[in-house]
Amino acid sequence: MAVQKYGLDLGTENIKLSHVSQGMILCEKNLVAVRKKQGIVAFGDAAYDIYERSSEAIRVTYPVCQGVIAGLTDMKQALDLFLKKAKCSNGFISGNAFYFSVPSDVTEVEKRAFFDVALSSHFKSKDAFIVEKPMAALLGEGVDLPRCAGAMLIDIGAGTTEVSVLAQGGIVKSRLLKMGGNTITDQIRQEVKERYDLLIGRKTAENLKLTLGSAIPKGRSSCTVPGRHMITGLPAQANVDARVVEVCVRRVMKAVAAEARNMMERVPPEIIHSVLDTGILVTGGASQTADLETFLTQELSLPVRMSDHPVESTAVGLTKVMSDPSLSGLAYSVRESIFS
């Protein structure tokens, strides 16, 4: 029986699971709900349903924070549940091979956590491999990475943003910013608190971001949201102006654009010439922000190409690495990296 290969993109907000022959087989919230002394009672989208609504006896957390595993025990348990839900093989005969997409700018200790997760899985692991996330994302967008003369990628996720320049099958420069869609959400909560004396939940702020958020100022729309009044402590609501949300969006996106400009100043001119021809590829869940393409084009004075499937691009790239022998060199064994 052949080794079963699974690609895992453990994002801050979502977990994406792909199979070498079936492609994407699961995409859910990377969230767990743990009851004291009982273990996990809900995970994925089911845990998100009770997020900010659970009792004190239940702890609802994200095991991955800013691109790396923060809650190792929770992630180990949750991964088995995700694999079981996706009907993965138990691997008793030949074992499974797990391919993790990991930001390029993380430490060896942080990479070791991915190996620990794979090794402790109920689904027997033959080995665990690392594919640097910028390379997986470009492959998922159809870029011929080994022959690419130069490409620039901006991957805007929930917890992190990675700005990378790649050429000839490798990463020339990469920088991981610890900001993303969740940063915008947190800033919206703070702005609403300061301007309207209203404390709102993360889900409410997320809805404001999706409803009113734009990288380019659009107009005078607004949205009424519920919350708790900061002075009286009683239930209240406020009519939040779109400009309040847009300020938060632009603040984060300006920082992303600034890092992209700094990146271009540090790479060889010939590669920048290739980037000028191909344009800057933008992917990641938070890249779905309204008018972001127009904003980045104005800020960077370069052509910008938005991904058609920004959430899945990394998982699609992992599937290509697993299935195409010519791309196998882009993955390296965590075991060999740590113990060699």
PAFIDREN-100684 format. One record per residue (C-alpha): x, y, z; residue in one letter; residue number from 1. Coordinates in nm, 4 decimals, always signed. Each point is the difference from the previous one (the first is absolute). Example, Ala and Ser with C-alpha at 12.3 -4.5 7.8 and 13.67 -1.06 7.14 Angstrom:
2
X=+1.2300 | Y=-0.4500 | Z=+0.7800 | res=A | n=1;
X=+0.1370 | Y=+0.3440 | Z=-0.0660 | res=S | n=2;
REM end
This chain:
340
X=+0.0000 | Y=+0.0000 | Z=+0.0000 | res=M | n=1;
X=+0.1396 | Y=+0.3390 | Z=-0.1023 | res=A | n=2;
X=+0.0815 | Y=+0.2690 | Z=+0.2521 | res=V | n=3;
X=-0.2919 | Y=+0.2392 | Z=+0.0391 | res=Q | n=4;
X=+0.1073 | Y=+0.3621 | Z=-0.0364 | res=K | n=5;
X=-0.1880 | Y=+0.2858 | Z=+0.1657 | res=Y | n=6;
X=+0.0662 | Y=+0.3710 | Z=-0.0298 | res=G | n=7;
X=-0.0692 | Y=+0.2141 | Z=+0.3058 | res=L | n=8;
X=-0.0252 | Y=+0.3772 | Z=+0.0029 | res=D | n=9;
X=-0.0444 | Y=+0.0794 | Z=+0.3694 | res=L | n=10;
X=-0.1049 | Y=+0.3624 | Z=-0.0222 | res=G | n=11;
X=-0.0686 | Y=+0.2335 | Z=+0.2889 | res=T | n=12;
X=-0.3673 | Y=+0.0164 | Z=-0.0961 | res=E | n=13;
X=-0.0636 | Y=-0.3068 | Z=-0.2179 | res=N | n=14;
X=+0.1407 | Y=-0.3473 | Z=-0.0478 | res=I | n=15;
X=+0.0188 | Y=-0.1301 | Z=-0.3556 | res=K | n=16;
X=+0.0543 | Y=-0.3682 | Z=-0.0674 | res=L | n=17;
X=+0.0768 | Y=-0.1453 | Z=-0.3425 | res=S | n=18;
X=+0.0642 | Y=-0.3509 | Z=-0.1325 | res=H | n=19;
X=+0.2453 | Y=-0.0917 | Z=-0.2728 | res=V | n=20;
X=-0.2712 | Y=-0.1433 | Z=-0.2270 | res=S | n=21;
X=-0.3168 | Y=+0.1718 | Z=+0.1213 | res=Q | n=22;
X=+0.1212 | Y=+0.3594 | Z=+0.0329 | res=G | n=23;
X=-0.1635 | Y=+0.2167 | Z=+0.2661 | res=M | n=24;
X=-0.2045 | Y=-0.2170 | Z=+0.2355 | res=I | n=25;
X=-0.0544 | Y=+0.2270 | Z=+0.3006 | res=L | n=26;
X=-0.0015 | Y=+0.3696 | Z=+0.0866 | res=C | n=27;
X=-0.1262 | Y=+0.1035 | Z=+0.3428 | res=E | n=28;
X=+0.0730 | Y=+0.2384 | Z=+0.2837 | res=K | n=29;
X=+0.3177 | Y=-0.0984 | Z=+0.1830 | res=N | n=30;
X=-0.1704 | Y=+0.0270 | Z=+0.3352 | res=L | n=31;
X=-0.0567 | Y=-0.2324 | Z=+0.2963 | res=V | n=32;
X=-0.2407 | Y=+0.0104 | Z=+0.2937 | res=A | n=33;
X=+0.1382 | Y=-0.1766 | Z=+0.3087 | res=V | n=34;
X=-0.2024 | Y=-0.0790 | Z=+0.3130 | res=R | n=35;
X=+0.1945 | Y=-0.0240 | Z=+0.3252 | res=K | n=36;
X=+0.0959 | Y=-0.3603 | Z=+0.0844 | res=K | n=37;
X=-0.1870 | Y=-0.1327 | Z=-0.3048 | res=Q | n=38;
X=+0.2105 | Y=+0.1027 | Z=-0.2970 | res=G | n=39;
X=-0.1207 | Y=+0.1306 | Z=-0.3361 | res=I | n=40;
X=-0.3784 | Y=+0.0279 | Z=-0.0314 | res=V | n=41;
X=-0.0104 | Y=+0.1785 | Z=-0.3356 | res=A | n=42;
X=+0.2424 | Y=+0.0925 | Z=-0.2771 | res=F | n=43;
X=+0.0044 | Y=+0.1770 | Z=-0.3326 | res=G | n=44;
X=-0.3159 | Y=+0.1779 | Z=-0.1115 | res=D | n=45;
X=-0.1941 | Y=-0.1531 | Z=+0.2895 | res=A | n=46;
X=+0.2379 | Y=+0.1635 | Z=+0.2488 | res=A | n=47;
X=-0.0363 | Y=+0.3328 | Z=-0.1825 | res=Y | n=48;
X=-0.3775 | Y=-0.0191 | Z=+0.0469 | res=D | n=49;
X=+0.0454 | Y=+0.0150 | Z=+0.3788 | res=I | n=50;
X=+0.2933 | Y=+0.2440 | Z=-0.0061 | res=Y | n=51;
X=-0.0721 | Y=+0.2940 | Z=+0.2360 | res=E | n=52;
X=-0.3197 | Y=-0.1812 | Z=+0.1089 | res=R | n=53;
X=+0.1388 | Y=-0.2831 | Z=+0.2152 | res=S | n=54;
X=-0.0096 | Y=-0.0389 | Z=+0.3781 | res=S | n=55;
X=+0.3031 | Y=+0.0532 | Z=+0.2222 | res=E | n=56;
X=+0.0505 | Y=-0.3766 | Z=+0.0103 | res=A | n=57;
X=+0.0805 | Y=-0.0060 | Z=-0.3725 | res=I | n=58;
X=+0.3148 | Y=+0.1565 | Z=-0.1427 | res=R | n=59;
X=-0.0181 | Y=+0.0865 | Z=-0.3704 | res=V | n=60;
X=+0.3397 | Y=+0.0702 | Z=-0.1545 | res=T | n=61;
X=+0.1967 | Y=+0.0119 | Z=-0.3232 | res=Y | n=62;
X=+0.2937 | Y=-0.2476 | Z=+0.0247 | res=P | n=63;
X=+0.1978 | Y=+0.1909 | Z=-0.2661 | res=V | n=64;
X=+0.1073 | Y=+0.3570 | Z=+0.0671 | res=C | n=65;
X=+0.1748 | Y=+0.2216 | Z=-0.2552 | res=Q | n=66;
X=+0.0926 | Y=-0.2892 | Z=-0.2258 | res=G | n=67;
X=+0.1496 | Y=-0.2365 | Z=+0.2596 | res=V | n=68;
X=-0.1433 | Y=-0.2572 | Z=+0.2398 | res=I | n=69;
X=-0.0638 | Y=+0.1653 | Z=+0.3357 | res=A | n=70;
X=-0.2233 | Y=-0.2612 | Z=+0.1658 | res=G | n=71;
X=+0.1873 | Y=-0.3239 | Z=-0.0722 | res=L | n=72;
X=-0.2257 | Y=-0.2303 | Z=+0.2029 | res=T | n=73;
X=-0.3188 | Y=+0.1482 | Z=-0.1462 | res=D | n=74;
X=+0.1415 | Y=-0.0206 | Z=-0.3535 | res=M | n=75;
X=+0.0989 | Y=-0.3651 | Z=+0.0419 | res=K | n=76;
X=-0.3503 | Y=-0.0972 | Z=+0.1107 | res=Q | n=77;
X=-0.1745 | Y=+0.2210 | Z=-0.2538 | res=A | n=78;
X=+0.2050 | Y=-0.1282 | Z=-0.2931 | res=L | n=79;
X=-0.1064 | Y=-0.3575 | Z=+0.0661 | res=D | n=80;
X=-0.3635 | Y=+0.1131 | Z=+0.0048 | res=L | n=81;
X=+0.0438 | Y=+0.1915 | Z=-0.3260 | res=F | n=82;
X=+0.1720 | Y=-0.2992 | Z=-0.1634 | res=L | n=83;
X=-0.2743 | Y=-0.2319 | Z=+0.1180 | res=K | n=84;
X=-0.2690 | Y=+0.2337 | Z=-0.1334 | res=K | n=85;
X=+0.1766 | Y=+0.0074 | Z=-0.3363 | res=A | n=86;
X=-0.0033 | Y=-0.3839 | Z=+0.0004 | res=K | n=87;
X=+0.3763 | Y=-0.0269 | Z=-0.0128 | res=C | n=88;
X=+0.1671 | Y=-0.3397 | Z=-0.0037 | res=S | n=89;
X=+0.1119 | Y=-0.1348 | Z=+0.3351 | res=N | n=90;
X=+0.3336 | Y=-0.0925 | Z=-0.1579 | res=G | n=91;
X=+0.0458 | Y=-0.3310 | Z=+0.1827 | res=F | n=92;
X=+0.1715 | Y=-0.1685 | Z=-0.2962 | res=I | n=93;
X=+0.2366 | Y=+0.2580 | Z=-0.1424 | res=S | n=94;
X=-0.0663 | Y=+0.3207 | Z=+0.1883 | res=G | n=95;
X=-0.0902 | Y=+0.3473 | Z=-0.1158 | res=N | n=96;
X=+0.2186 | Y=+0.2838 | Z=-0.1192 | res=A | n=97;
X=-0.1043 | Y=+0.3476 | Z=+0.1125 | res=F | n=98;
X=+0.1067 | Y=+0.3100 | Z=-0.1933 | res=Y | n=99;
X=-0.0264 | Y=+0.3214 | Z=+0.2012 | res=F | n=100;
X=+0.0098 | Y=+0.3480 | Z=-0.1452 | res=S | n=101;
X=+0.1989 | Y=+0.2214 | Z=+0.2365 | res=V | n=102;
X=+0.1001 | Y=+0.3678 | Z=-0.0272 | res=P | n=103;
X=+0.3596 | Y=+0.0258 | Z=-0.1155 | res=S | n=104;
X=+0.0971 | Y=+0.2431 | Z=+0.2758 | res=D | n=105;
X=-0.0452 | Y=-0.2262 | Z=+0.3056 | res=V | n=106;
X=+0.2536 | Y=-0.1664 | Z=+0.2294 | res=T | n=107;
X=+0.1050 | Y=-0.3661 | Z=+0.0026 | res=E | n=108;
X=-0.1672 | Y=-0.0377 | Z=+0.3395 | res=V | n=109;
X=-0.3289 | Y=+0.1191 | Z=-0.1462 | res=E | n=110;
X=+0.0396 | Y=-0.2439 | Z=-0.2892 | res=K | n=111;
X=+0.0630 | Y=-0.2791 | Z=+0.2493 | res=R | n=112;
X=-0.3532 | Y=+0.0505 | Z=+0.1323 | res=A | n=113;
X=-0.1412 | Y=-0.1144 | Z=-0.3347 | res=F | n=114;
X=+0.2071 | Y=-0.3161 | Z=+0.0197 | res=F | n=115;
X=-0.1251 | Y=-0.0640 | Z=+0.3534 | res=D | n=116;
X=-0.3598 | Y=+0.0358 | Z=-0.1154 | res=V | n=117;
X=+0.0518 | Y=-0.2517 | Z=-0.2821 | res=A | n=118;
X=+0.1965 | Y=-0.2457 | Z=+0.2151 | res=L | n=119;
X=-0.2620 | Y=-0.0108 | Z=+0.2756 | res=S | n=120;
X=-0.2960 | Y=-0.0409 | Z=-0.2354 | res=S | n=121;
X=-0.2291 | Y=-0.3016 | Z=+0.0339 | res=H | n=122;
X=+0.0314 | Y=-0.0205 | Z=-0.3777 | res=F | n=123;
X=+0.3405 | Y=-0.1668 | Z=-0.0235 | res=K | n=124;
X=+0.2541 | Y=+0.2302 | Z=-0.1609 | res=S | n=125;
X=+0.2803 | Y=-0.1278 | Z=-0.2225 | res=K | n=126;
X=+0.1567 | Y=+0.3439 | Z=-0.0184 | res=D | n=127;
X=-0.0775 | Y=+0.3712 | Z=+0.0082 | res=A | n=128;
X=+0.1156 | Y=+0.2484 | Z=-0.2600 | res=F | n=129;
X=+0.0234 | Y=+0.3766 | Z=-0.0103 | res=I | n=130;
X=-0.0873 | Y=+0.2038 | Z=-0.3077 | res=V | n=131;
X=+0.0656 | Y=+0.3700 | Z=+0.0431 | res=E | n=132;
X=-0.3321 | Y=+0.1758 | Z=-0.0325 | res=K | n=133;
X=+0.0925 | Y=+0.2597 | Z=-0.2661 | res=P | n=134;
X=+0.1107 | Y=-0.2786 | Z=-0.2346 | res=M | n=135;
X=-0.3173 | Y=-0.2010 | Z=+0.0581 | res=A | n=136;
X=-0.2168 | Y=+0.3072 | Z=-0.0590 | res=A | n=137;
X=+0.1714 | Y=+0.0864 | Z=-0.3302 | res=L | n=138;
X=-0.0335 | Y=-0.3592 | Z=-0.1204 | res=L | n=139;
X=-0.3665 | Y=+0.0099 | Z=+0.0947 | res=G | n=140;
X=-0.0407 | Y=+0.3077 | Z=-0.2192 | res=E | n=141;
X=+0.1406 | Y=-0.1811 | Z=-0.3007 | res=G | n=142;
X=+0.3492 | Y=+0.1540 | Z=-0.0003 | res=V | n=143;
X=+0.2722 | Y=-0.2250 | Z=-0.1446 | res=D | n=144;
X=+0.2201 | Y=+0.0554 | Z=+0.3026 | res=L | n=145;
X=+0.3155 | Y=-0.1910 | Z=-0.1078 | res=P | n=146;
X=+0.0201 | Y=+0.2066 | Z=-0.3208 | res=R | n=147;
X=-0.1258 | Y=+0.3287 | Z=+0.1424 | res=C | n=148;
X=+0.2492 | Y=+0.2828 | Z=-0.0599 | res=A | n=149;
X=-0.1548 | Y=+0.2090 | Z=+0.2765 | res=G | n=150;
X=-0.3296 | Y=+0.0381 | Z=+0.1790 | res=A | n=151;
X=-0.1299 | Y=+0.1951 | Z=+0.2957 | res=M | n=152;
X=-0.2674 | Y=-0.1337 | Z=+0.2325 | res=L | n=153;
X=-0.2012 | Y=+0.1724 | Z=+0.2699 | res=I | n=154;
X=-0.1860 | Y=-0.2574 | Z=+0.2098 | res=D | n=155;
X=-0.2396 | Y=+0.1786 | Z=+0.2354 | res=I | n=156;
X=-0.1387 | Y=-0.2463 | Z=+0.2496 | res=G | n=157;
X=-0.1938 | Y=+0.0378 | Z=+0.3232 | res=A | n=158;
X=+0.2934 | Y=+0.0148 | Z=+0.2394 | res=G | n=159;
X=+0.2961 | Y=+0.0736 | Z=-0.2255 | res=T | n=160;
X=+0.0964 | Y=+0.1586 | Z=-0.3292 | res=T | n=161;
X=+0.2965 | Y=-0.1420 | Z=-0.1898 | res=E | n=162;
X=+0.1683 | Y=+0.2099 | Z=-0.2670 | res=V | n=163;
X=+0.2338 | Y=-0.2082 | Z=-0.2157 | res=S | n=164;
X=+0.2081 | Y=+0.0193 | Z=-0.3149 | res=V | n=165;
X=+0.0748 | Y=-0.3317 | Z=-0.1711 | res=L | n=166;
X=+0.2131 | Y=-0.1017 | Z=-0.2981 | res=A | n=167;
X=+0.1259 | Y=-0.3246 | Z=-0.1563 | res=Q | n=168;
X=-0.1886 | Y=-0.2227 | Z=+0.2408 | res=G | n=169;
X=+0.1168 | Y=+0.1678 | Z=+0.3203 | res=G | n=170;
X=-0.0700 | Y=+0.2903 | Z=+0.2327 | res=I | n=171;
X=+0.2229 | Y=+0.3035 | Z=-0.0546 | res=V | n=172;
X=-0.1409 | Y=+0.2135 | Z=+0.2817 | res=K | n=173;
X=-0.2919 | Y=-0.0446 | Z=+0.2359 | res=S | n=174;
X=-0.1392 | Y=+0.1922 | Z=+0.2937 | res=R | n=175;
X=-0.2759 | Y=-0.1114 | Z=+0.2363 | res=L | n=176;
X=-0.2137 | Y=+0.2774 | Z=+0.1464 | res=L | n=177;
X=-0.1997 | Y=-0.0854 | Z=+0.3091 | res=K | n=178;
X=-0.3127 | Y=+0.1697 | Z=-0.1272 | res=M | n=179;
X=-0.2889 | Y=-0.0943 | Z=-0.2237 | res=G | n=180;
X=-0.3771 | Y=-0.0251 | Z=-0.0078 | res=G | n=181;
X=-0.0216 | Y=-0.0538 | Z=+0.3762 | res=N | n=182;
X=+0.1983 | Y=+0.3195 | Z=+0.0560 | res=T | n=183;
X=-0.2663 | Y=+0.1922 | Z=-0.1914 | res=I | n=184;
X=-0.2733 | Y=-0.1681 | Z=+0.2038 | res=T | n=185;
X=+0.1694 | Y=+0.0884 | Z=+0.3295 | res=D | n=186;
X=+0.0473 | Y=+0.3605 | Z=-0.1090 | res=Q | n=187;
X=-0.3672 | Y=+0.0259 | Z=-0.0988 | res=I | n=188;
X=-0.0976 | Y=-0.1141 | Z=+0.3491 | res=R | n=189;
X=+0.2288 | Y=+0.2616 | Z=+0.1522 | res=Q | n=190;
X=-0.1262 | Y=+0.2793 | Z=-0.2267 | res=E | n=191;
X=-0.3643 | Y=-0.0807 | Z=+0.0782 | res=V | n=192;
X=+0.0833 | Y=-0.0083 | Z=+0.3704 | res=K | n=193;
X=+0.1670 | Y=+0.3419 | Z=-0.0096 | res=E | n=194;
X=-0.2410 | Y=+0.1774 | Z=-0.2348 | res=R | n=195;
X=-0.3316 | Y=-0.1449 | Z=+0.1129 | res=Y | n=196;
X=+0.0722 | Y=-0.1213 | Z=+0.3573 | res=D | n=197;
X=-0.1181 | Y=-0.3400 | Z=-0.1192 | res=L | n=198;
X=+0.1700 | Y=-0.3331 | Z=+0.0648 | res=L | n=199;
X=-0.0671 | Y=-0.2440 | Z=-0.2846 | res=I | n=200;
X=+0.1000 | Y=-0.3620 | Z=-0.0529 | res=G | n=201;
X=+0.2523 | Y=-0.1284 | Z=-0.2482 | res=R | n=202;
X=-0.2703 | Y=-0.1522 | Z=-0.2211 | res=K | n=203;
X=-0.1807 | Y=+0.3342 | Z=-0.0159 | res=T | n=204;
X=+0.3227 | Y=+0.1782 | Z=-0.0922 | res=A | n=205;
X=+0.0676 | Y=-0.2622 | Z=-0.2656 | res=E | n=206;
X=-0.3438 | Y=+0.0619 | Z=-0.1482 | res=N | n=207;
X=+0.0693 | Y=+0.3753 | Z=-0.0057 | res=L | n=208;
X=+0.3257 | Y=-0.0663 | Z=-0.1837 | res=K | n=209;
X=-0.1729 | Y=-0.2129 | Z=-0.2625 | res=L | n=210;
X=-0.2972 | Y=+0.2357 | Z=-0.0386 | res=T | n=211;
X=+0.1664 | Y=+0.3425 | Z=+0.0061 | res=L | n=212;
X=+0.3711 | Y=-0.0676 | Z=-0.0395 | res=G | n=213;
X=+0.1767 | Y=+0.1410 | Z=-0.3045 | res=S | n=214;
X=+0.3562 | Y=+0.0974 | Z=-0.0803 | res=A | n=215;
X=-0.1316 | Y=+0.3003 | Z=-0.1943 | res=I | n=216;
X=-0.2442 | Y=+0.2454 | Z=+0.1694 | res=P | n=217;
X=-0.3409 | Y=-0.0603 | Z=-0.1542 | res=K | n=218;
X=-0.2653 | Y=+0.2160 | Z=+0.1586 | res=G | n=219;
X=-0.2391 | Y=+0.0466 | Z=+0.2866 | res=R | n=220;
X=-0.1491 | Y=-0.3431 | Z=+0.0600 | res=S | n=221;
X=-0.0396 | Y=-0.1231 | Z=+0.3570 | res=S | n=222;
X=-0.1045 | Y=-0.3036 | Z=+0.1989 | res=C | n=223;
X=-0.1778 | Y=-0.0344 | Z=+0.3347 | res=T | n=224;
X=+0.1694 | Y=-0.2426 | Z=+0.2375 | res=V | n=225;
X=-0.0863 | Y=-0.1257 | Z=+0.3499 | res=P | n=226;
X=+0.2327 | Y=-0.0028 | Z=+0.2979 | res=G | n=227;
X=+0.0436 | Y=+0.1065 | Z=+0.3620 | res=R | n=228;
X=+0.0208 | Y=+0.3660 | Z=+0.0950 | res=H | n=229;
X=+0.3326 | Y=+0.0773 | Z=+0.1651 | res=M | n=230;
X=-0.1465 | Y=+0.2463 | Z=+0.2526 | res=I | n=231;
X=-0.3342 | Y=-0.1515 | Z=+0.0999 | res=T | n=232;
X=+0.0973 | Y=-0.3630 | Z=-0.0543 | res=G | n=233;
X=-0.3394 | Y=-0.0593 | Z=-0.1609 | res=L | n=234;
X=-0.0834 | Y=-0.1397 | Z=-0.3452 | res=P | n=235;
X=+0.0185 | Y=+0.2710 | Z=-0.2655 | res=A | n=236;
X=+0.0523 | Y=+0.0510 | Z=-0.3692 | res=Q | n=237;
X=+0.1725 | Y=+0.2501 | Z=-0.2257 | res=A | n=238;
X=-0.0191 | Y=+0.1010 | Z=-0.3627 | res=N | n=239;
X=+0.3607 | Y=-0.0457 | Z=-0.1127 | res=V | n=240;
X=+0.1132 | Y=+0.2160 | Z=-0.2910 | res=D | n=241;
X=+0.1890 | Y=-0.1708 | Z=-0.2840 | res=A | n=242;
X=+0.2849 | Y=+0.2482 | Z=+0.0365 | res=R | n=243;
X=+0.0793 | Y=-0.1417 | Z=+0.3449 | res=V | n=244;
X=+0.0522 | Y=-0.3447 | Z=-0.1525 | res=V | n=245;
X=+0.1847 | Y=+0.1306 | Z=-0.3059 | res=E | n=246;
X=+0.2562 | Y=+0.1752 | Z=+0.2198 | res=V | n=247;
X=+0.0870 | Y=-0.3331 | Z=+0.1628 | res=C | n=248;
X=+0.0257 | Y=-0.1788 | Z=-0.3340 | res=V | n=249;
X=+0.2230 | Y=+0.2665 | Z=-0.1555 | res=R | n=250;
X=+0.2270 | Y=+0.0149 | Z=+0.3045 | res=R | n=251;
X=+0.0895 | Y=-0.3679 | Z=-0.0326 | res=V | n=252;
X=+0.0165 | Y=-0.0032 | Z=-0.3796 | res=M | n=253;
X=+0.2301 | Y=+0.3039 | Z=-0.0034 | res=K | n=254;
X=+0.2408 | Y=-0.1923 | Z=+0.2243 | res=A | n=255;
X=-0.0143 | Y=-0.2945 | Z=-0.2426 | res=V | n=256;
X=+0.0667 | Y=+0.2281 | Z=-0.2967 | res=A | n=257;
X=+0.2908 | Y=+0.1648 | Z=+0.1830 | res=A | n=258;
X=+0.1621 | Y=-0.3390 | Z=+0.0626 | res=E | n=259;
X=-0.0454 | Y=-0.0922 | Z=-0.3669 | res=A | n=260;
X=+0.1817 | Y=+0.3200 | Z=-0.1019 | res=R | n=261;
X=+0.2809 | Y=-0.0752 | Z=+0.2455 | res=N | n=262;
X=+0.0260 | Y=-0.3519 | Z=-0.1412 | res=M | n=263;
X=+0.0428 | Y=+0.1284 | Z=-0.3553 | res=M | n=264;
X=+0.2897 | Y=+0.2182 | Z=+0.1161 | res=E | n=265;
X=+0.1913 | Y=-0.3049 | Z=+0.1261 | res=R | n=266;
X=-0.0190 | Y=-0.2392 | Z=-0.2967 | res=V | n=267;
X=+0.2141 | Y=-0.0059 | Z=-0.3180 | res=P | n=268;
X=-0.1177 | Y=+0.2309 | Z=-0.2815 | res=P | n=269;
X=-0.0346 | Y=-0.2850 | Z=-0.2518 | res=E | n=270;
X=-0.2549 | Y=-0.1717 | Z=+0.2227 | res=I | n=271;
X=-0.1939 | Y=+0.3234 | Z=+0.0436 | res=I | n=272;
X=-0.0100 | Y=+0.0252 | Z=-0.3801 | res=H | n=273;
X=-0.1686 | Y=-0.3417 | Z=-0.0130 | res=S | n=274;
X=-0.2443 | Y=+0.1049 | Z=+0.2720 | res=V | n=275;
X=-0.0873 | Y=+0.3033 | Z=-0.2101 | res=L | n=276;
X=-0.0911 | Y=-0.2333 | Z=-0.2871 | res=D | n=277;
X=-0.2000 | Y=-0.2504 | Z=+0.2055 | res=T | n=278;
X=-0.1531 | Y=+0.2317 | Z=+0.2594 | res=G | n=279;
X=-0.0370 | Y=-0.0514 | Z=+0.3730 | res=I | n=280;
X=-0.2165 | Y=-0.2972 | Z=+0.0959 | res=L | n=281;
X=-0.2229 | Y=+0.0552 | Z=+0.3044 | res=V | n=282;
X=-0.1603 | Y=-0.2924 | Z=+0.1810 | res=T | n=283;
X=-0.1193 | Y=-0.1015 | Z=+0.3487 | res=G | n=284;
X=-0.3422 | Y=+0.0278 | Z=+0.1612 | res=G | n=285;
X=+0.0327 | Y=+0.3677 | Z=+0.0942 | res=A | n=286;
X=+0.0866 | Y=+0.0893 | Z=-0.3598 | res=S | n=287;
X=-0.3723 | Y=-0.0158 | Z=-0.0730 | res=Q | n=288;
X=-0.0320 | Y=+0.3512 | Z=+0.1463 | res=T | n=289;
X=-0.1973 | Y=+0.2242 | Z=-0.2342 | res=A | n=290;
X=+0.2031 | Y=+0.2211 | Z=-0.2380 | res=D | n=291;
X=+0.3315 | Y=-0.1401 | Z=+0.1227 | res=L | n=292;
X=+0.1269 | Y=-0.0463 | Z=-0.3558 | res=E | n=293;
X=-0.0560 | Y=+0.3686 | Z=-0.0776 | res=T | n=294;
X=+0.1619 | Y=+0.1071 | Z=+0.3275 | res=F | n=295;
X=+0.3148 | Y=-0.2106 | Z=-0.0450 | res=L | n=296;
X=+0.0370 | Y=+0.1049 | Z=-0.3634 | res=T | n=297;
X=-0.0064 | Y=+0.3639 | Z=+0.1074 | res=Q | n=298;
X=+0.2389 | Y=-0.0533 | Z=+0.2917 | res=E | n=299;
X=+0.2567 | Y=-0.2136 | Z=-0.1828 | res=L | n=300;
X=-0.0264 | Y=+0.1361 | Z=-0.3576 | res=S | n=301;
X=+0.0212 | Y=-0.3569 | Z=-0.1276 | res=L | n=302;
X=-0.2580 | Y=-0.2332 | Z=-0.1559 | res=P | n=303;
X=-0.1811 | Y=-0.2064 | Z=+0.2636 | res=V | n=304;
X=-0.1714 | Y=-0.3335 | Z=-0.0626 | res=R | n=305;
X=-0.2522 | Y=-0.1256 | Z=+0.2546 | res=M | n=306;
X=-0.0442 | Y=-0.3725 | Z=+0.0561 | res=S | n=307;
X=-0.3253 | Y=-0.1584 | Z=-0.1196 | res=D | n=308;
X=+0.0056 | Y=-0.2467 | Z=+0.2913 | res=H | n=309;
X=+0.2028 | Y=+0.1730 | Z=+0.2729 | res=P | n=310;
X=-0.0995 | Y=-0.2295 | Z=+0.2870 | res=V | n=311;
X=+0.0853 | Y=-0.3240 | Z=-0.1808 | res=E | n=312;
X=+0.3120 | Y=+0.0942 | Z=-0.1969 | res=S | n=313;
X=+0.2490 | Y=-0.1375 | Z=+0.2540 | res=T | n=314;
X=-0.1865 | Y=-0.3308 | Z=+0.0341 | res=A | n=315;
X=-0.0141 | Y=-0.0321 | Z=-0.3789 | res=V | n=316;
X=+0.3754 | Y=+0.0594 | Z=-0.0132 | res=G | n=317;
X=+0.0611 | Y=-0.2703 | Z=+0.2600 | res=L | n=318;
X=-0.1987 | Y=-0.2453 | Z=-0.2125 | res=T | n=319;
X=+0.2263 | Y=+0.0783 | Z=-0.2976 | res=K | n=320;
X=+0.3142 | Y=-0.0590 | Z=+0.2078 | res=V | n=321;
X=-0.1371 | Y=-0.3339 | Z=+0.1227 | res=M | n=322;
X=-0.1051 | Y=-0.1237 | Z=-0.3431 | res=S | n=323;
X=+0.2736 | Y=+0.1307 | Z=-0.2323 | res=D | n=324;
X=+0.3401 | Y=-0.1739 | Z=+0.0426 | res=P | n=325;
X=+0.1772 | Y=+0.2929 | Z=-0.1672 | res=S | n=326;
X=-0.1110 | Y=+0.2230 | Z=+0.2888 | res=L | n=327;
X=+0.1014 | Y=-0.2377 | Z=+0.2795 | res=S | n=328;
X=+0.3166 | Y=+0.2006 | Z=+0.0617 | res=G | n=329;
X=-0.2114 | Y=+0.2901 | Z=+0.1302 | res=L | n=330;
X=-0.0930 | Y=-0.2102 | Z=+0.3074 | res=A | n=331;
X=+0.2486 | Y=-0.1017 | Z=+0.2640 | res=Y | n=332;
X=-0.0369 | Y=-0.2440 | Z=+0.2840 | res=S | n=333;
X=-0.0467 | Y=+0.1521 | Z=+0.3434 | res=V | n=334;
X=+0.1609 | Y=-0.3089 | Z=+0.1489 | res=R | n=335;
X=+0.3146 | Y=+0.0419 | Z=-0.2113 | res=E | n=336;
X=+0.0157 | Y=+0.3733 | Z=+0.0693 | res=S | n=337;
X=-0.0157 | Y=-0.0469 | Z=+0.3754 | res=I | n=338;
X=+0.2033 | Y=-0.3136 | Z=+0.0570 | res=F | n=339;
X=+0.2629 | Y=+0.0168 | Z=-0.2747 | res=S | n=340;
REM end
